[in-house]
């Protein structure tokens, strides 16, 4: 029987909240951290635009998406909960968006978008 897999996706900003550019090495180091931990990582580097409001102030984000597919075990949730806090400091953000959802165990390369789970406070 195949082990269950889960995809974790992270939206990372290309700019700090003050508008200054995130240095490329900060993004590269984050990607390397994921690849080292999980032995594989992927990135979608096309520009993702989003807006959100926090305490009455609107923020406009330009983002990239990093993701990993990994066995669905509690220690991976714990890793991403800790990483979320690290990334908030590293990218000088009020919030970092991380979602997780199960992957098909029959075809591990295709993840199903059923019941996504957000790692928000």
C-alpha positions as a printed NumPy array, in Angstrom:
array([[  0.   ,   0.   ,   0.   ],
       [  1.321,   3.459,  -0.913],
       [  1.939,   6.068,   1.738],
       [ -0.307,   9.137,   1.728],
       [  1.31 ,  12.298,   0.421],
       [  0.574,  15.951,   1.057],
       [  1.484,  19.104,  -0.842],
       [  2.588,  22.2  ,   1.05 ],
       [  2.498,  25.459,  -0.922],
       [  4.039,  28.727,   0.196],
       [  3.424,  32.131,  -1.369],
       [  6.544,  34.246,  -0.926],
       [  6.724,  37.981,  -1.573],
       [  9.158,  39.605,  -3.962],
       [  8.929,  42.82 ,  -1.91 ],
       [  9.004,  43.522,   1.789],
       [  5.925,  45.264,   3.251],
       [  7.794,  48.597,   3.025],
       [  8.029,  48.135,  -0.78 ],
       [ 11.745,  47.387,  -1.015],
       [ 12.837,  44.361,  -3.058],
       [ 13.52 ,  41.029,  -1.36 ],
       [ 17.146,  40.134,  -2.215],
       [ 17.342,  37.147,  -4.594],
       [ 19.529,  35.243,  -2.119],
       [ 16.718,  35.3  ,   0.473],
       [ 14.455,  33.498,  -1.996],
       [ 17.273,  31.15 ,  -3.051],
       [ 18.145,  30.284,   0.556],
       [ 14.497,  29.522,   1.308],
       [ 14.238,  27.233,  -1.719],
       [ 17.465,  25.462,  -0.749],
       [ 16.144,  24.979,   2.789],
       [ 13.058,  23.223,   1.41 ],
       [ 15.042,  21.102,  -1.037],
       [ 17.527,  20.085,   1.631],
       [ 14.806,  19.145,   4.114],
       [ 12.569,  17.23 ,   1.664],
       [ 15.131,  16.218,  -1.012],
       [ 12.961,  17.893,  -3.646],
       [ 11.179,  21.217,  -4.09 ],
       [  9.49 ,  23.076,  -6.925],
       [  8.949,  26.729,  -7.719],
       [  6.487,  28.567,  -9.904],
       [  8.264,  31.796, -10.655],
       [  5.623,  33.525, -12.742],
       [  4.354,  36.619, -11.   ],
       [  1.369,  36.091,  -8.71 ],
       [ -0.417,  39.29 ,  -7.704],
       [ -2.592,  39.63 ,  -4.65 ],
       [ -4.039,  42.256,  -2.352],
       [ -5.154,  42.047,   1.24 ],
       [ -6.194,  44.365,   4.053],
       [ -4.714,  44.339,   7.542],
       [ -5.913,  46.735,  10.236],
       [ -7.428,  49.045,   7.624],
       [ -4.316,  49.217,   5.428],
       [ -4.316,  47.659,   1.969],
       [ -1.239,  45.752,   0.824],
       [ -0.458,  44.739,  -2.759],
       [  1.801,  41.717,  -3.144],
       [  3.896,  40.299,  -5.944],
       [  4.615,  36.689,  -5.099],
       [  6.165,  33.401,  -6.2  ],
       [  4.985,  29.946,  -5.148],
       [  7.264,  27.252,  -3.694],
       [  5.92 ,  23.774,  -3.031],
       [  6.885,  20.321,  -1.869],
       [  5.105,  16.959,  -2.003],
       [  5.97 ,  14.85 ,   1.003],
       [  4.666,  11.972,   3.111],
       [  1.641,  13.066,   5.141],
       [  3.053,  12.84 ,   8.662],
       [  2.629,  15.107,  11.721],
       [  6.298,  16.153,  11.838],
       [  5.949,  17.812,   8.432],
       [  3.043,  19.934,   9.704],
       [  5.196,  20.897,  12.686],
       [  8.065,  21.825,  10.357],
       [  5.843,  24.13 ,   8.26 ],
       [  4.258,  25.74 ,  11.317],
       [  7.751,  26.632,  12.557],
       [  8.918,  27.632,   9.067],
       [  5.938,  29.989,   8.739],
       [  7.154,  32.006,  11.731],
       [ 10.72 ,  31.998,  10.389],
       [  9.531,  33.221,   6.99 ],
       [  7.468,  36.03 ,   8.524],
       [ 10.69 ,  37.384,  10.034],
       [ 12.933,  36.577,   7.059],
       [ 10.602,  38.323,   4.591],
       [  9.536,  41.054,   7.069],
       [  5.865,  40.167,   6.64 ],
       [  2.79 ,  40.454,   8.814],
       [  1.655,  37.118,   7.406],
       [  2.905,  34.32 ,   5.139],
       [  0.347,  32.198,   3.304],
       [  0.934,  28.437,   3.458],
       [ -1.658,  25.893,   2.342],
       [ -1.62 ,  22.133,   2.423],
       [ -3.754,  19.484,   0.771],
       [ -3.619,  15.737,   0.191],
       [ -2.   ,  14.268,  -2.893],
       [ -3.264,  11.214,  -4.685],
       [ -1.4  ,   8.159,  -3.445],
       [ -1.971,   6.433,  -6.792],
       [ -0.335,   9.197,  -8.809],
       [  2.002,  11.102,  -6.518],
       [  2.78 ,  13.776,  -9.066],
       [ -0.848,  14.892,  -9.299],
       [ -2.261,  16.491,  -6.191],
       [ -5.966,  16.78 ,  -5.604],
       [ -7.399,  20.103,  -4.501],
       [ -9.835,  18.583,  -2.055],
       [-10.056,  20.104,   1.403],
       [ -7.094,  22.501,   1.439],
       [ -5.83 ,  23.352,   4.894],
       [ -4.356,  26.752,   5.655],
       [ -1.679,  27.208,   8.279],
       [ -2.952,  30.488,   9.691],
       [ -2.836,  31.603,  13.308]])
